[in-house]
């Protein structure tokens, strides 16, 4: 009986996998098809212009082929972006020897991603810690609820492109950091890490505040009354009731926060004059009109964001399983 049921279970598993994969694959193929169509429509203008200028004769298939193989296209087709990502990751070493020392290779996208991820994670940790502390204060203090929460909301209405240069200038003139650089305790690249992490934290703390406030307030009145009948203190109610109840809300907000932190780091790399990082890669590509380089950096940023969110999702499953939550 067990042997007979095995093919049935296998077929059921394959059918379930197909139901999960086919919709996603269909959407991806549709996006790629639209992307190719848009690439041909936007890139063929240059080809048609060259035909008119040089009195050339080209068939429609040749025009389409030329539109998808231009060196600096308006909209790079998917295969050019994929080839650029492959050539700048697998095709280039992460480290190379220079002046007798092993140094990072600026031609490698993984090297640039590393320089973006490090301040992203640091800023994310700062923003998460600040957001949790503010949420606890808002839930337990009406004065903070009426004063801090509106300011936290108002802070997100300031364009990050406007505040990033201000943070960079202020941090660059901090005597502590300047002294550390002069004494050789830290390098200039490490000094640039501070404003990037602060801007990343600025964007990442707000989702954590909102999610944690909702999570800390999620226990119903009966649960709170039960804790009071046990003569639980506010600290005990926070530790034993409010914080466990807020864990699902926390991880949901953390997934939004980590993506915002990555965006903040990339934006911060633009006015800091950073030589390395995905933001610097985007800026270099825009200076020299290298649209394929720009799109490859954008896709690498998306890959990094997806990887960070997946890590948080795996951590969420582990934590919730340890807490006894069953899917």
C-alpha positions in Angstrom: 0.0 0.0 0.0 2.8 2.3 0.9 4.5 1.6 -2.5 1.3 2.3 -4.4 0.8 5.6 -2.6 4.3 6.8 -3.3 3.6 7.7 -7.0 0.4 9.4 -5.9 2.2 11.6 -3.4 4.9 12.4 -5.9 2.4 13.4 -8.5 0.6 15.5 -5.9 3.8 17.3 -5.0 4.7 18.0 -8.6 1.2 19.3 -9.2 1.5 21.6 -6.2 4.9 22.8 -7.4 3.5 23.5 -10.8 0.6 25.5 -9.3 3.1 27.6 -7.4 5.7 28.0 -10.2 3.5 28.5 -13.3 1.9 31.8 -12.2 5.2 33.3 -11.2 6.9 32.1 -14.4 4.0 33.5 -16.5 4.4 36.9 -14.9 8.2 36.9 -15.4 7.9 35.9 -19.1 5.3 38.6 -19.6 7.5 41.2 -18.1 10.5 40.1 -20.2 8.3 40.2 -23.4 7.1 43.8 -22.6 10.7 44.7 -21.7 12.0 43.5 -25.1 9.2 45.3 -26.9 9.9 48.6 -25.1 13.7 48.2 -25.8 13.1 47.8 -29.5 10.7 50.8 -29.6 13.0 53.1 -27.6 16.3 52.0 -29.2 15.2 51.9 -32.8 15.1 55.7 -33.0 18.9 55.9 -33.1 19.0 53.2 -35.7 16.4 54.9 -37.9 18.3 58.1 -37.5 21.6 56.5 -38.7 19.7 54.9 -41.7 18.5 58.4 -42.7 21.8 60.1 -42.2 23.9 57.5 -44.1 21.3 56.4 -46.6 21.4 52.8 -45.5 19.0 50.1 -46.3 18.0 47.7 -43.5 15.2 45.2 -43.2 12.9 45.3 -40.1 14.7 42.2 -38.7 18.0 44.0 -39.0 16.6 47.1 -37.3 15.3 45.0 -34.4 18.7 43.2 -34.1 20.5 46.5 -34.1 18.2 48.0 -31.5 18.9 45.1 -29.1 22.7 45.2 -29.5 23.6 48.9 -29.2 26.5 49.8 -27.1 24.7 52.6 -25.2 21.0 51.9 -25.6 18.2 54.1 -24.2 16.7 51.0 -22.6 19.0 47.9 -22.5 17.2 44.7 -23.3 17.3 41.9 -20.7 20.1 39.9 -22.3 22.4 42.8 -22.2 21.7 43.5 -18.6 22.1 39.8 -17.7 25.4 39.7 -19.6 26.7 42.8 -17.8 25.8 41.3 -14.4 27.6 38.0 -15.4 30.7 39.8 -16.7 31.0 42.1 -13.6 30.4 39.3 -11.1 31.7 36.0 -12.4 33.9 37.5 -15.1 35.8 39.8 -12.8 37.6 38.8 -9.6 36.4 40.4 -6.4 40.0 41.0 -5.3 43.0 41.9 -7.4 46.6 42.6 -6.8 47.7 46.2 -6.9 51.1 47.6 -5.9 51.9 44.3 -4.2 48.7 44.2 -2.1 45.4 42.5 -2.6 42.6 45.2 -3.0 39.0 45.2 -4.0 38.3 45.3 -7.7 36.1 48.3 -8.7 35.0 46.4 -11.8 33.3 43.8 -9.8 29.6 44.3 -8.8 29.9 42.1 -5.7 32.7 44.4 -4.4 30.4 47.4 -4.9 27.5 45.5 -3.3 29.7 44.8 -0.2 30.4 48.6 0.2 26.7 49.3 0.1 25.5 46.4 2.3 27.8 47.1 5.2 26.4 50.7 5.9 22.9 49.3 5.1 23.1 46.7 7.8 24.7 49.1 10.3 22.0 51.8 9.6 19.3 49.1 9.7 20.5 48.0 13.2 20.6 51.6 14.4 17.1 52.4 13.0 15.7 49.2 14.4 17.0 49.8 17.9 15.8 53.4 17.8 12.4 52.4 16.4 11.8 49.8 19.1 12.8 52.2 21.9 10.5 54.9 20.5 7.6 52.5 20.1 7.9 51.3 23.7 8.0 54.9 24.9 5.0 55.9 22.7 2.9 52.9 24.0 3.7 53.6 27.7 3.7 57.4 27.7 0.8 59.5 26.4 3.1 62.5 26.3 5.4 60.7 23.8 2.4 59.5 21.9 1.2 63.0 21.4 4.6 64.6 20.8 7.0 62.1 19.3 4.7 60.2 16.9 3.6 63.3 14.9 7.3 64.3 14.6 8.2 60.8 13.4 5.5 61.0 10.8 6.6 64.5 9.8 10.2 63.4 9.4 9.3 61.1 6.6 7.8 64.0 4.5 11.3 65.5 4.1 12.9 64.4 0.8 15.9 62.2 1.5 17.7 63.9 -1.4 17.4 67.2 0.4 18.6 66.0 3.8 21.4 63.7 2.7 23.8 66.5 1.7 23.1 68.2 5.1 24.0 65.1 7.0 27.1 64.6 4.9 28.4 68.1 5.6 27.6 68.0 9.3 29.3 64.6 9.8 32.3 65.6 7.7 33.0 68.5 10.1 32.6 66.5 13.3 35.9 67.1 15.3 35.8 63.5 16.6 35.9 61.9 13.2 38.4 64.4 11.8 40.7 63.7 14.7 40.3 60.0 14.3 41.3 60.3 10.6 44.3 62.6 11.4 45.5 60.2 14.0 45.2 57.3 11.6 42.6 55.5 13.7 40.2 55.3 10.9 40.4 55.7 7.1 38.6 58.2 4.9 36.4 55.4 3.6 35.4 54.5 7.2 34.6 58.1 7.9 32.2 58.1 4.9 30.5 55.0 6.4 29.0 57.2 9.2 26.8 59.5 7.1 25.7 56.6 5.0 24.7 54.6 8.0 22.8 57.6 9.6 20.9 58.3 6.4 20.0 54.6 6.2 18.9 54.6 9.8 16.8 57.7 9.1 14.8 55.9 6.5 14.6 52.6 8.3 13.4 53.6 11.8 9.9 54.8 10.8 8.5 51.4 9.6 9.8 49.8 12.8 8.1 52.5 14.9 4.7 52.1 13.2 4.9 48.3 13.2 6.0 48.0 16.8 3.4 50.5 18.1 0.7 48.4 16.4 2.2 45.2 17.8 2.7 46.4 21.3 -1.0 47.6 21.4 -2.3 44.3 19.8 -3.0 42.5 23.1 -6.7 42.8 23.9 -8.2 44.2 27.1 -8.9 40.7 28.5 -5.2 39.8 28.3 -4.2 43.0 29.9 -6.7 42.6 32.7 -5.5 39.0 33.3 -1.9 40.3 33.7 -3.2 42.9 36.2 -4.9 40.3 38.2 -1.5 38.6 38.6 -0.2 42.0 39.9 2.2 42.2 37.0 4.3 45.3 36.7 4.4 47.4 33.5 7.8 45.9 32.8 6.5 42.4 33.2 3.5 43.1 31.0 5.9 44.5 28.4 8.3 41.5 28.5 5.8 38.7 28.9 2.8 40.0 26.9 3.4 43.0 24.7 6.7 42.0 23.2 5.8 38.4 22.3 2.5 39.7 20.7 4.5 42.3 18.7 6.9 39.8 17.1 4.9 39.2 13.9 4.4 42.9 13.5 8.1 43.5 14.1 9.2 41.2 11.3 6.7 42.6 8.9 8.0 46.1 9.5 11.7 44.9 9.4 11.2 43.6 5.9 10.0 47.1 4.8 12.8 48.7 6.9 15.7 46.8 5.4 14.6 47.7 1.9 14.3 51.4 2.9 17.7 51.2 4.6 19.3 49.9 1.3 17.6 52.8 -0.6 19.0 55.2 2.0 22.5 54.0 1.6 22.4 54.2 -2.2 21.1 57.7 -2.0 23.7 58.6 0.6 26.5 57.5 -1.7 25.6 60.1 -4.3 26.5 63.3 -2.4 29.3 61.7 -0.3 31.6 61.3 -3.2 31.9 57.6 -2.5 34.2 55.8 -4.9 32.7 52.4 -4.2 29.2 51.1 -3.7 26.1 50.6 -5.9 25.2 54.3 -5.7 28.7 55.3 -6.9 28.3 52.8 -9.7 25.0 54.4 -10.7 26.5 57.8 -10.6 29.5 56.8 -12.7 27.2 55.2 -15.3 25.1 58.3 -15.5 28.2 60.5 -16.0 29.4 58.5 -19.0 26.1 57.4 -20.4 26.6 53.8 -19.6 23.0 52.7 -19.4 23.8 49.0 -19.3 26.0 49.7 -16.2 23.2 51.6 -14.6 20.7 48.8 -15.1 23.1 46.2 -13.9 23.7 48.1 -10.7 19.9 48.6 -10.2 19.4 44.8 -10.6 22.2 44.1 -8.2 20.5 46.4 -5.6 17.2 44.5 -6.2 19.0 41.2 -5.7 20.6 42.5 -2.4 17.2 43.7 -1.2 15.6 40.4 -2.0 18.3 38.4 -0.3 18.0 40.6 2.9 14.3 40.2 3.0 14.6 36.4 2.5 17.1 36.2 5.4 14.6 38.1 7.6 11.8 35.8 6.4 13.8 32.7 7.4 14.7 34.3 10.7 11.0 35.1 11.3 10.1 31.4 10.8 12.7 30.3 13.2 11.7 32.8 15.9 8.0 32.0 15.5 8.6 28.3 15.6 10.6 28.7 18.8 7.7 30.7 20.2 5.4 27.8 19.5 3.6 29.4 16.5 2.5 26.8 14.0 1.9 27.8 10.3 
